[in-house]
């Protein structure tokens, strides 16, 4: 049985991501973002699209929704921090949010 280790991102990788995606921040060691939509239906639609992407990549966000706001925290629990998986899911979420 082969165990694949997931490598944690270094500080430079995280800063590079945050520079490219300024809506995201680092909060409690996780990538953090609050998405605000026009209404609950748009917020829930975003969550539905993002959930399908997350399931396909087997990487699931910590998130919650209240009315038109969706709060997302991303970390890779197996690695004990932020990894490429989190960067990729964050980018996919940005694309989902911009589709409206």
C-alpha positions in Angstrom: 0.0 0.0 0.0 1.4 3.4 -1.0 0.7 6.4 1.1 0.8 9.7 -0.7 1.9 12.6 1.4 0.3 15.9 0.7 2.8 18.8 1.0 1.8 21.9 2.9 2.3 25.2 1.1 5.0 27.4 2.3 4.6 31.1 3.3 5.7 32.3 -0.1 3.2 30.1 -1.9 0.4 31.4 0.4 1.4 35.0 -0.1 1.6 34.5 -3.9 -2.0 33.1 -3.9 -3.3 36.0 -1.7 -1.6 38.5 -3.9 -3.4 37.0 -6.9 -6.7 36.6 -5.1 -7.0 39.6 -2.7 -10.6 38.7 -1.7 -9.1 35.8 0.2 -7.2 36.1 3.4 -5.4 33.9 5.9 -7.5 33.4 9.1 -6.6 30.9 11.8 -4.2 29.1 9.4 -6.9 28.6 6.7 -7.7 30.4 3.4 -10.8 32.5 4.2 -13.3 34.3 2.1 -16.8 35.7 2.5 -18.9 35.7 -0.7 -21.9 38.1 -0.8 -24.6 37.4 -3.4 -27.8 39.3 -4.3 -30.1 36.8 -2.5 -30.4 33.4 -0.9 -31.0 31.6 -4.2 -27.8 32.9 -5.7 -25.8 32.0 -2.6 -27.4 28.5 -2.6 -26.7 28.1 -6.3 -23.1 28.9 -5.7 -22.8 26.4 -2.9 -24.4 23.7 -5.1 -21.9 24.3 -7.9 -19.0 24.5 -5.5 -20.2 21.3 -3.7 -20.1 19.4 -7.0 -16.5 20.6 -7.7 -15.5 19.8 -4.2 -16.9 16.3 -4.4 -15.2 15.7 -7.7 -11.8 16.6 -6.3 -12.5 14.9 -3.0 -11.7 18.1 -1.1 -14.4 19.7 0.9 -14.7 23.2 2.4 -15.6 24.3 5.8 -18.4 26.7 5.1 -21.7 28.2 6.2 -24.5 30.2 4.7 -26.7 32.8 6.1 -29.2 34.4 3.7 -27.0 35.9 0.9 -23.6 35.3 2.5 -21.4 32.3 2.2 -18.3 32.0 4.4 -15.6 29.6 3.3 -12.5 28.3 5.1 -10.1 26.0 3.2 -7.5 23.8 4.7 -6.2 20.3 4.1 -6.7 18.3 7.3 -4.4 15.4 6.2 -1.5 17.9 5.7 -2.2 20.0 8.7 -2.5 23.2 6.7 -3.0 24.8 3.3 -2.0 22.9 0.2 -2.4 23.0 -3.5 -5.8 21.4 -3.1 -7.0 24.5 -1.2 -5.6 26.9 -3.8 -7.3 24.9 -6.6 -10.7 24.8 -4.9 -10.5 28.5 -4.0 -9.8 29.3 -7.7 -12.8 27.1 -8.8 -15.0 28.8 -6.2 -14.0 32.2 -7.7 -15.0 31.0 -11.1 -18.3 29.7 -9.8 -19.0 33.0 -8.1 -18.2 35.1 -11.1 -20.6 33.0 -13.3 -23.5 34.5 -11.3 
